[in-house]
Amino acid sequence: MKRTIITLLFVIGIFVTAQPERAEALYLPDLSTGLARQYGDFYSYSLPILNYVYNSGDTTLNSGDPYYVASGPGQLADDIVIMTGSEGDAANTTGFEDAYAVPNNYNPYSTITYADPTSNNGIYADNSTTWDMNIDALVAYLDGDIPIFYFNNNETGGDQDLYIIATLTIWSSSTSAVYGIYYLTDPTTSYELPAEDNPGDLLPTTGYVLSGGDVEYDGEIFSHNLGANNAAYAAILPALNEFLAAWTDDSIYDMISLEITTSQVDNGYEQAFIGRGTYGDTTTVPEPSTWLLLGLGMLCLPLVRRFRRS
């Protein structure tokens, strides 16, 4: 009887610890699936289309779906926020600069020209035209996962498309040496930032990536104007993932800076944030129910032995 109770306690422990600790981690399929589109050094995934492919042909993205990434006010507590119009989500943890506060209906919007966040949360160096973070803080936050860059399309009216361009730099706060500069850009786009929207010629004029409101795939039309409540697009930077996998805390490179410009923002504030995820990993992690069945089987072992002895 004592052995049975001990086994039962062990089973309960398995079930409790098997509960997912980071439900926000997202799986992104391998690039070979053709479900990501390359823009410069980045690869962008449509979350509604991924949900359609991996969720039995569901053409709408609803709460609880595998690719529904909630981002409403107060729902980004476990993510790193780069830019947002939600005041409660503007604060980040140590090592990550607070989010840029994006105003409503502001066009164009850029980290280059808009006010730098007032709190830098102990980052090693603070550039006034970029959102900055410490690499050691990012590595600790990811805990073996990869960074996924999310973007909301929060448009209203007839034209629900907007444009975005970004630059990510890995560098050293102690020597200013640059490890690499990586671009989210589309040199084939026909869009060019109007001169009247670029005072002082400070912003990029061409190369903007179209963040489409409606996108066609497999004969279906998918809306990406999902508002502020859930992300529409997810992007990865393979070069960054490789760098982080090899990075050690004695590296001179300790900073990542991100410059973002958006244009044709008709209404609403746009959001960008970083979450944890996995990429191209086909390993199946047992669900809590699987662990429970395993534990119940272990619970029955001493009973089976007792039955055999009787």
N, C-alpha and C positions, 0 to 999 in steps of 0.2 A: 504493500500500500504506500509506504514511504517513497519507494522508487517511482511509483506512478505519479505521485504528487510532484516530485522533483521534475519529472518529464513534462508534466502539464505546465509547470512554471516556465520551463525552457521553451515550450511551444508558444506560450503567451509572449515571451520575450522576443521570439523570432517574429511574431506577427506585428508587434509594436515597432520594432526596429526596421521592419520591411516597408513601412509606410514611406512613400517618396518624400524626401526632405526638400527637394527643389522642383516643385511641379512646373515652374516656369521654364525649365530647360527644354529646348525645342530640338527636334531632329530635322536636319536638312539632308535631302538625298544627294548622292554623288553627282558631280557635274556631268558625268557620262549619260545621265538620264535625259539630258536635254531640257530639264525643267528650270534651269537658271540661264539668265542672259548676261553676257559680259558687257560691262561698261568700264573701259579703261582697265584698271587693276582689280576692280571689284566685280562680284557676281551677284545679281539681284534675283530673288525669288518672289513670285506672287503668292501671298498666303491664301487668297481665295482659290487659286488654281491648284495649289498643293493640296488643299482640303478636298477639292473635287477629285483629284487623282487618288488620294489615299483614304478617302472617306465615302466609298461606295457611290461616287458620282453625285455627291451633294453639291448643288450649284450655289447655295447660299452659305455664308459663314456665320454660324450661330455660337453663342456661348456654350462651352462644353465640347465643341469640335476640336480635333487635334491641332488645328492650325489657327485657332482663335486666340490671339494674344491681347489680353485686356490691357487697356492703357487709359482708362477714364481717370478722373480726379481721385487721387488717393490709392490708385491701383499699381503704382510704379515704385512702391516701397522697396521691393527686392531687385530693382533694376537701377542702372546708372543713367541719369537723365542728362542729355546734351542740350536740348532746347524744348521748351514747353510754354504754353500759356496758362497752365494750371499752377497757381501760386503755391499750393501745398506740395507739389511735386518738384519744386525748384531746388530743394536742398539735397545734396549728396553727402556721402560719408567721407571720412578722412582719406585723402589721396586723390579725390576727384573734385574738380572745380564745380561749384554750383551751376545749375543749368542757366542758359541764356533765357531771359524772359521774353517770349515772342508775343508781341501785341496783336490785337485783333485787326484783320483787314489791313495789313501793312505790306506794301509791295514796292521794291523787292525787299527781302529781309536777308541780312548777312551778318555773320560774326565779325566781318571786316569793319563794318560801319556802325553796328549797333553797340550799345553800352556793354562792356565786359562785366560779368557777374562780380558783385562786391565781395563775396566770400570765396577764397581759394582753397580752404580746407587743408592747408598744409602741403600743397603741391610744391615741388622743388623749384619750379620756375613758372611764372604767369605771363603769358603773352597776351597783349591787349586785343589782338585780332583773331584769336583762336580759343577753342575750348580745350582745356588741358587736363592731363591726368598722369599720375605716377605709375610706372610700369609695375613696380612691386605690388602696388595696391590692386592693379588689374589682375595680375597673376593670382593673388590671394583670393580675389572675388570669384574668378573663374574656376579655381580648384580643379583643374584638369580639363574643363570644358573649353570650347572656343567662344570668342565674342561674336555675337550676332547683332548687327546694326539694324534697328527697326525704324520705319518711317510711316507716319500717318498722312493720309490724303484727306484733308478736312475742308473740302470745297463746297460751295453752294452755287445755284444758278445753272444756266445752260452749259457753260464750259467748265467741266470738272477736272480738266487737266492742269498740271502745273509743272514747273521745271526746277531741277536741282543740280548743283555741281558741288563737289567737295574735294578737299585735299587732306590727306593724313600724313603726318611727318613723325618719324621715330628719331629721337635725337638725345644729346647729352646736355644736362643742365650745367655740368661742371666745365666742359670744354667747348660747348656749342657745336660739336661735331655731329653731323647728320648721318644716320645709318641708312635711311631710305625715305623717299617721298613717293606717295602713291595717290592715284587720282580716280575719283568717280566722275567719269566724263564720257561724252558721246560725240566724237568728232564728226559724225555723219548727220547730226541734227541740223535742221534748217532754221532752228530758233536762234535769234540773236538778241541780246539784251538791248533794249532801246536806249539811245544816248541820254534821253531825258531822265531815265531811271538810274543813271550812273554818274552822279555828280563827282567831279574830280577824277573820273576814269579809274576809280579804285577797284571796281568789281570785274570779275571775268565777263567778257562780252560774248563768247561763243563756247560751244562744247557742253551745253546743258543737257541733262538727261530728262527725257519726258517721263513724268510720273503720271501715267494715264488713269483717268477716271474709269472709263470702260475699256476692257481689253478682251479680244476674242481668242478663244482657245477651244479646239475640238468641236467647232461649230456652235459653241455657246458664248454668250456675252457675260463677262464677269465684272461687276461693279467693284471699284476700288475706292470709291468715295465713301469710306466707312466712318468718317468723322473722327472725333477725338477718343472714342470709346475703345477702339481696337485697331491695331496696326494693319496696314495694307501690304507693305513690302518688307522683306528681310534681306539683308545683304551680308556677304562674307568677303574677307580679304585674305586669300590664301597665303600671300607673302607675310602678312602679320601673324597668321596662325603658325607658320613655320618658324618665324622669329621667336614667338612666345614659347614654343615647344623646346627651343634650344637655349632660351635665356636663363642666366643664373644671376644671383644677387650681387655678384662681383663685377658685372658688366658696367661699362661706363655709360651705356645707354639706359637712361632712367625715365625718359619722358615720351609721351605721345600727345601730339597736338592735332586738332581737327578744325579745319576751316570749312564752313558751309554757307552757301548762298542759294536762296530760293527766289523764284520769280513767277509772275502771273498768279499770285495768291489772291483769289477773289474775295474770300471771306473766311473767317475762322482762323485760329492759330494752328500752325503745323507743329508736329512733335517729332523728335528724334531721340532715341534712347538705345542703350546697350543691354542685352540680356545674355544669359548663358545658353549654350546649346551643344549639340553633337552633330558631326558631319560625316556622311557616308559610312556610318557604322551599322552593320547588319546584325550585330550581336543583339539577341533578345534578352532583355532583363526581366527576370520573373516578376510578375505582378504580385501584390500582397496576397491575393487569393491562392496563387500557386504556392507561396510560402506556407500559407495556412494548411493547404492539403498535405504538404510535405511534413509539417509539424504534427498534424493529426495522425499521419502514418507512423511517425515516431512514437506518438502517444500510445498507439495500439500494440507496439512491439512487446512491452512487458506483459500485456494481457494475453497475447498469443503464446508467449513462453509459459505463462501460468496454465493456460488451457492444455498445452502439450504435456505439462508435468502431471496434470490431474488424471 
